[in-house]
Amino acid sequence: MNSQSVAKRATRGLWVWPIAILVGFPVGGGVASLVVGGVDSMLAALVAGLIAGLIVGAAEWFALRRWVSWLWIPATCVGMAIGLTAGSGLVEYGIGRADLAIMGAITGLGVGALQAVVLMRAGHPRTDAFLWAAAMPAVWTLGWFVTSYVIAANIDDRFPVFGASGAVVFGLLTWLLLAILIRRKPEVATITRATAR
């Protein structure tokens, strides 16, 4: 077995990730919105972040369960609650594109930082975990930017997360990044080197 086929086998089950994202984000945001209404206060942001983060984290973990522990779920839940509360408060619960971009960046920072810890606990190199954490603010911002054009008519509903349009972009970009990180995981690299001999 050559090194290329070993690397492909390592990421074979990762195709579920974009589907999990496409389901998790709209469902998480929808349930959170039903429970708290719009994100228009610190308490609403905290509760909405916990609910949406729990659902998004569970969907993501389902796709990544071969590579990370169940701790991904609480990491996503807590990271989103902290990030959404801080980000929405910083922009004073504004709904302009710049407000959503800032809120998205800070939410991504919270989520990415805690998910990076889970990646390190799963054996990923620290540099890869930092790469994931650094990418999250950018892809969360991009997700909100795309969604802001699609849901312009009902943006005043103050959703806690971006919708399906942003989730497609987020899912595809993070899918590519995850494929790179999983292939670079030490165990995969060791197997790849051994089969290349």
C-alpha positions as CSV (number, residue, x, y, z in Angstrom):
1,M,0.0,0.0,0.0
2,N,1.5,3.3,-1.0
3,S,1.6,6.5,1.1
4,Q,-1.1,8.2,-1.0
5,S,-3.6,5.4,-0.4
6,V,-2.8,5.4,3.3
7,A,-3.5,9.1,3.5
8,K,-6.8,8.7,1.6
9,R,-7.8,5.9,4.0
10,A,-7.1,8.1,6.9
11,T,-9.7,10.7,5.7
12,R,-12.2,8.4,4.1
13,G,-15.0,9.0,6.6
14,L,-14.6,12.7,6.5
15,W,-17.1,13.1,3.7
16,V,-19.8,13.3,6.4
17,W,-18.4,16.7,7.7
18,P,-20.0,19.1,5.2
19,I,-23.4,17.3,5.6
20,A,-23.1,17.6,9.4
21,I,-22.3,21.3,9.1
22,L,-25.2,21.8,6.7
23,V,-27.6,20.2,9.2
24,G,-26.1,21.3,12.4
25,F,-25.9,25.1,11.9
26,P,-29.4,25.8,10.7
27,V,-31.0,23.3,13.2
28,G,-28.9,24.7,16.1
29,G,-29.7,28.3,15.2
30,G,-33.3,27.5,14.7
31,V,-33.8,25.7,18.0
32,A,-31.9,28.4,19.8
33,S,-34.0,31.1,18.2
34,L,-37.2,29.3,19.2
35,V,-36.1,29.1,22.8
36,V,-34.7,32.6,23.3
37,G,-35.9,34.7,20.4
38,G,-33.3,37.0,18.9
39,V,-29.8,37.6,20.3
40,D,-30.5,41.0,21.8
41,S,-29.1,40.8,25.3
42,M,-26.3,39.1,27.2
43,L,-28.5,36.4,28.6
44,A,-30.1,35.7,25.2
45,A,-26.7,35.4,23.6
46,L,-25.4,33.1,26.4
47,V,-28.3,30.8,26.3
48,A,-28.5,30.8,22.5
49,G,-24.8,30.1,22.3
50,L,-25.1,27.1,24.6
51,I,-28.1,25.6,22.7
52,A,-26.7,26.2,19.2
53,G,-23.2,25.2,20.3
54,L,-24.5,22.0,21.8
55,I,-26.3,21.0,18.5
56,V,-23.5,22.2,16.2
57,G,-20.9,20.5,18.4
58,A,-22.9,17.2,18.4
59,A,-23.2,17.3,14.6
60,E,-19.5,18.1,14.1
61,W,-18.5,15.4,16.6
62,F,-20.6,12.8,14.8
63,A,-18.6,13.5,11.7
64,L,-15.3,13.6,13.5
65,R,-15.8,10.8,16.1
66,R,-13.1,8.6,14.6
67,W,-10.5,11.4,15.3
68,V,-11.6,13.4,18.4
69,S,-13.3,12.6,21.7
70,W,-16.7,13.5,22.8
71,L,-15.1,16.6,24.5
72,W,-15.6,18.3,21.1
73,I,-19.3,18.8,22.0
74,P,-18.8,20.7,25.3
75,A,-15.8,22.6,23.8
76,T,-18.0,23.8,21.0
77,C,-20.9,24.5,23.3
78,V,-18.9,26.6,25.8
79,G,-16.8,28.2,23.1
80,M,-19.8,29.4,21.2
81,A,-21.6,30.6,24.3
82,I,-18.5,32.7,25.4
83,G,-17.8,33.9,21.8
84,L,-21.4,34.8,20.9
85,T,-21.9,36.6,24.3
86,A,-18.7,38.6,23.9
87,G,-19.1,39.3,20.1
88,S,-22.7,40.3,20.2
89,G,-22.1,42.5,23.3
90,L,-19.1,44.2,21.6
91,V,-21.3,45.2,18.6
92,E,-24.2,46.1,21.0
93,Y,-26.4,43.5,19.3
94,G,-26.1,45.2,16.0
95,I,-27.2,43.5,12.7
96,G,-25.2,45.4,10.1
97,R,-22.7,43.4,8.0
98,A,-19.8,44.8,9.9
99,D,-21.5,43.9,13.2
100,L,-22.1,40.3,12.0
101,A,-18.6,40.0,10.8
102,I,-17.1,41.1,14.1
103,M,-19.6,38.9,16.0
104,G,-18.7,36.0,13.8
105,A,-14.9,36.5,14.2
106,I,-15.2,36.6,18.0
107,T,-17.5,33.6,18.1
108,G,-15.1,31.7,15.9
109,L,-12.3,32.7,18.2
110,G,-14.1,31.2,21.2
111,V,-15.1,28.0,19.4
112,G,-11.7,27.5,17.7
113,A,-9.7,28.0,20.8
114,L,-11.5,25.3,22.8
115,Q,-11.7,22.9,19.8
116,A,-8.0,23.3,19.4
117,V,-7.5,22.0,22.9
118,V,-9.5,18.9,22.0
119,L,-7.4,18.4,18.8
120,M,-4.2,18.5,20.9
121,R,-5.7,16.0,23.4
122,A,-6.5,13.7,20.4
123,G,-2.8,13.7,19.4
124,H,-2.6,16.4,16.8
125,P,0.5,18.6,16.8
126,R,0.2,21.9,18.6
127,T,0.9,23.8,15.3
128,D,-2.0,22.1,13.6
129,A,-4.3,22.9,16.6
130,F,-3.2,26.5,16.4
131,L,-3.9,26.5,12.7
132,W,-7.4,25.3,13.3
133,A,-7.9,28.0,16.0
134,A,-6.6,30.7,13.8
135,A,-8.8,29.7,10.9
136,M,-12.0,29.7,12.8
137,P,-12.5,33.5,13.2
138,A,-12.0,33.8,9.4
139,V,-14.4,31.1,8.4
140,W,-17.1,32.2,10.9
141,T,-16.8,35.7,9.6
142,L,-17.1,34.5,6.0
143,G,-20.2,32.3,7.0
144,W,-21.9,35.4,8.4
145,F,-20.9,37.5,5.4
146,V,-22.5,35.1,2.9
147,T,-25.6,34.6,5.1
148,S,-26.1,38.4,5.5
149,Y,-26.8,38.6,1.8
150,V,-29.2,35.7,1.8
151,I,-31.3,36.5,4.8
152,A,-31.3,40.3,4.4
153,A,-35.1,40.4,4.6
154,N,-35.2,38.8,8.0
155,I,-31.8,39.8,9.5
156,D,-33.7,41.5,12.3
157,D,-34.5,38.1,13.7
158,R,-31.0,38.2,15.2
159,F,-30.1,34.6,14.7
160,P,-27.2,33.2,16.8
161,V,-25.5,31.4,13.9
162,F,-25.4,31.8,10.2
163,G,-27.8,29.8,8.1
164,A,-27.5,27.1,5.4
165,S,-25.8,29.4,2.8
166,G,-23.0,30.3,5.2
167,A,-22.9,26.7,6.4
168,V,-22.1,25.5,2.9
169,V,-19.1,27.8,2.7
170,F,-18.0,27.1,6.2
171,G,-18.4,23.3,5.7
172,L,-16.4,23.2,2.5
173,L,-13.5,25.3,3.7
174,T,-13.2,23.5,7.1
175,W,-13.5,20.2,5.3
176,L,-10.4,20.9,3.3
177,L,-8.6,22.1,6.4
178,L,-9.6,19.0,8.3
179,A,-8.4,16.7,5.5
180,I,-5.0,18.3,5.7
181,L,-4.8,18.2,9.5
182,I,-5.9,14.6,9.8
183,R,-3.4,13.5,7.1
184,R,-0.7,15.2,9.1
185,K,-1.6,13.5,12.4
186,P,1.5,11.7,13.8
187,E,0.0,8.2,13.6
188,V,-1.0,8.7,9.9
189,A,2.4,10.1,9.1
190,T,4.1,7.1,10.8
191,I,2.0,4.6,8.8
192,T,2.6,6.6,5.6
193,R,6.4,6.5,6.1
194,A,6.4,2.9,6.9
195,T,4.4,1.8,3.9
196,A,6.5,4.0,1.6
197,R,9.7,2.0,2.5
